[in-house]
Amino acid sequence: MGRSALASLAAIVAVWAIDAACSRLLNPYIYRILVLCSINVMLAVSLNLVNGITGQFSIGHAGFMAVGAYTSAAFTVYAVPLLFGSSGASDGWAAPAAFLIAIAVGGLVSAVAGLIVGLPSMRLRGDYLAIVTLGFGEIIRVAILNIDAVGGARGFAGVPQRTNAAWALGGVWVTFVVIRNLMRSYHGRALLAIREDEIAAEALGVPTTRYKVTAFVIGAFFAGAAGALFSHYTYLHTNSFTFMKSIEVIIMVVLGGMGSLTGSILGGTLLTALPELLRFASAERLIVYSLLLVVLMIARPQGILGRREISLRRFRPPWRRAAVKPAA
């Protein structure tokens, strides 16, 4: 068994062990915050691929999250009973298998939506791209409000609650590993070249439009997967996918550091947990929250980590660091 397979097996065991420990040791409120932090981290890391690594400016990420959320919820409610049977869909091995398929379906449909939006809009830059993605997010939300099959303005009721900390943390791990490996590959270097100077990258033969659309589609896929986890955890309504949700995810990326994946994890965790930690301030909570963000942006405009990453190699013992040091 290869090292990557062992790492994957260890990650699966770790997330289920964490879920078992947290469900027993934490009260339901803190457990809920942990799950929501994980979902928001998935959104921040996936958006960082577009905004931080590729250097584009998308503000319609909540639209892709909504596509994945409603698609996976509709698949679970309407298609899963036909595929697995009404009893098999909730018992035994069929329940996690059906949920995994629902997450994949939500991500794939969001990726297709990202391709449809990305093909014409990735030729744009700056504010024009932001306006197109903003319009897409609002179109999706208004369209869902007028679809009775998914509840319309009432919200989508009857979606089984499948998401727990293990699924959410597993989603964070998969999102992080895929995008980190992409950054370390030849294609990731092409994306970084586009961020630094798109004209120079195109002059050197980099197909900039194709790479920007690819990054957009991958980001949309993981946003849809995060939406699928969200739809199977709490009540599903379009109020969760407004323009302000997209702005919130952008703030997470900027706060953690544009281009830093571990910074997105830190920013997503802080901005999800901080409003809950400030509940003691009652009416002043939003004011304190906003002031903290303003002070942090003045003191650290490049974000908490900037473009740096937190590496576990720094915490290895000296003999382990010497063992992995490449030969001269």
N, C-alpha and C positions, 0 to 999 in steps of 0.2 A: 504494500500500500504506500503510495507516494506521500510526500510531505503535505501537499495541498489537500489530499483526501483526509489525512489525519487532522489537519487544522479545521477542516469543515466539520468532521465528526466531533471534535472537541468543542467547536462553537455551538453546535446543536445541543450537546449535552449541557454546556454552560448556560444557555438561555433558558432551557427547561428547568435547570436547577435554580436559577435566579427567580424564575416565575414561582416555583414551588415555595422557595424561601420567602419571597415578598408577599405572596398570598396569605401566608401564615403569620408573618411578623408585622406587616404593615396594615394599618386600618384602611378601609375601602377608599377613603378620600385621597390619601397619599398614593395608593395603588393606582387610582384613576389618573392622578397627575403624572405618574411614571409612564403610563401608556400614552397619554397625550403628548408628553415630552418626546417619546420615541417617534410618534407619527410626525410631529413638527420637525424633528431632526431629519427624517427622510425627505421632507419637503425642502428643507434648507440645503441639504447636501445636493439634491437633484437640481435645485435652482442655481447653486454655485457652479455647476458644470456649464451652465449657459451664461450667467452674468459674471462670474469670477474667473473661470478658466478660459472660456472662449471670448469674453469681453463684450458680449451683447447686453442688451437691456430689455428684459422681458418683465412685464408686470401683469401677466395673465395666468400665473401659475395656479391660482385657485380654480380657474376654468378647467384645467386638466385634472385637478383633484376631483372636481365635481363630476366630470365624465367618468372617471374610474369608479367613484363612489356609487353613482346611480347605475352604471352598467353592471358592476359586480352585485349590487343589491338586487337588481332585476333578474340577473342570472340565478341567484340563490333562491329567490321567491318563485320564479316561473319555470326555470329550466331544470334545477336540481331535483325537484320531486319527480320529473319525468325521466331523468337519467338514472337516479339511484332509488327511486321509490319514496313514498312519503315517510316510511318508517326508517329505511336505510340511510336517509339523508341526515338523520339526527343521532344515529347510534353507531357504535363500532368504528371500523376503519373508514367508513364512507364519509363521516362528518369532516374530519380533517382533510381528506382527499377532495371533497367537494369545495371546501373553503379555499384550498390551495388553487384549485382550478378557477374559482371565482376571482381570486386576487390576480391570477395571470390574465384572465379575460378583461378585467378592469384595466390592467396595465397595457395590454395590447390595443384595446380600443382607444385609450388615451394616446398611445404612440401613433396610431393612425390619424387621430385628430391633430397631433403635433406635426405629422407629415403634411397634412392638408393645409394647416396654417403656415408651416415653415417654408414650404416650397415657394409661395409668392412673397412672403414677408422677409425671408432671410437675405434678400437682395437689398433690403433697406438697412439703414444704420441709425443709431442714436434715437432721437425723439420719435422719428417716424415708426421705427420698430416698436417702441413702447406704446404708441397709440394703437397700432394694429393688434398687439397682444391684449391691450386693455379692452378693445372692442370685442375680441373673441371671448374673453371671460364674461363680459356682460351678455353677449348673445347666448352663450351656453346657459347662463343662469335664467334668463327670460324664457328661453325655449323649454327648460325643465318645468318652469312654473305653469306652462300650458300643456303639459303631457299628463293626462289623468292616469295613465297606466303606472306611473311612478309617484302618484299622490298629488302632483301639481303643487298648488300653494299650501295644501294641508300638510305636506311632508310625506315621506314614504314610511308607512307603518308596517309592522309584521316582519321586519328583517331580523333573522336570528342573531343573537349576540355571540359571535364566535371569537372575537379578538381578545387576547389576553397579553400579559407582558412578554410571554415567550414569543408569540407571533410578532409583536411590535419590535422587540429587540432583535429578533431574527431578520426582520425587514431592514432595520438599520444596518446590521452587519452585512447583508447582501448588497445593499445600496453603496455602502462605504467601500467594500472590497472591489466591486465592479468599477466604480468611478476611479478609485485609486489605481487599479491596474491599467485602466484606460489612460490615465495621466502619465504613467510610466512607460507607455508604449510609444511606438512611432507616431501613431495617430494623436496621442496626447501632446506630443511635441509640436505637431502641426496646429493643434488647437491653441497652444500657448503662443505660437508664432503669429497666429491670427490676432490674438489679444494684444500682442506687443505692437505690431504694425501690419495691418491687413494688406495694404498696398505692396509692401515689401515681400510678404509671404506669397501673394499672388504672382509677383514678378519672379519669384524663385520656383514657380511651378506648383504651388499648393492650390488645389481646387477649393477655394475658400467657401463658396456657396454650399458645396456638397458637405464639407466638414461642419459648417454651421447648422445645416439642416439635420445632420446626424446627431450633433450634440443636443439640438432642440428635441429630437424624437426620443433620445435616451432620457433626457430630463423629464419629458412628458410621461414616459412609461413609469418611472419611479414615482412621479406625482400621482398617477392613476393608482398605483399599488398602495400608496399611502391613503388615498381616498377610499380604496376598498377596505383597508383595515379600519378606517374611521367609520364607514357606513355600517360595519358589523360590530361596532362598539357602543355607539350612542344613537339617539334619535336623528334621523336623516332629514334635513330641511335645507332649502337653498340659502337661508340666512347664514349658514356656516361657510358659504363660498362667495362672499361679496368681494368687492374691490378692496376693502380694508384687510381681508385675509391675505390677498396678494401682497399688499404693502407690509403686513406683519412678517411675512416670509422674507421679503427683501431686507427688512430691518435685521432679521436674524443673520442673514448672510453678511451684511455690511458690518454688523456688530462683531461677529466672529472674525472677519477678515476675508476680503474678496480673494478667492483663489486658494484658501486654506480649508481643507475638508474637516480637519479636527476643529478649526475655528467655527465652522458651521455647526458642528455637534455642540460646541460650547455655547454658541449664540442661541441655537434652538432650545437648549435646556434652560438657559438663563431667562429668556423671554417668555417661556411657558411657566416656569416656576415662580419668577419674580412677582407677577401680579397676585399670585396666591399668597406669597409670603408677606405682601403688603396689605393684606385684608384687615390687619389690625388698625390701619389708618382710616378705614371706613371711607368717608366722603373724600378725603385727601389722597386716596390711593392712586388715582390716575395722575394727579398733579406730581406726586413724588416719583412715580414711575417715569413720567415724561422728563422731569428734571434730571433723574439719574441718566437717562439716555443722552440728554443734551450735554451734561458734564462729561460723560464718557467719550462722546464724539469730539468734544473740544480737546480733551486731554489725549485722546488716542484716535485721531481721525482715520488711520488706516485699519482700525479694528483692533480687537484684543490681541490677535496673533499676527495680523498683517497677512503676509503670504507664507508664513512659516507653518510647519507642522509639528505637532507633539509626537515624538517618536519614543516607543517603548525601549529602544536600544539604550537610551540615556540612563535607564534605571537598572540595566543589567550589571551584575558584579564585574569587577575589573578583569577577572580571568575569562569570563564569557565574552566581554568586549574584545579582548585580545584574540580570542579564538575565531571570531567572525571578521576580524580586520583583514582586508584583502592584502595579498602579498605585493611587495613593491615590484 
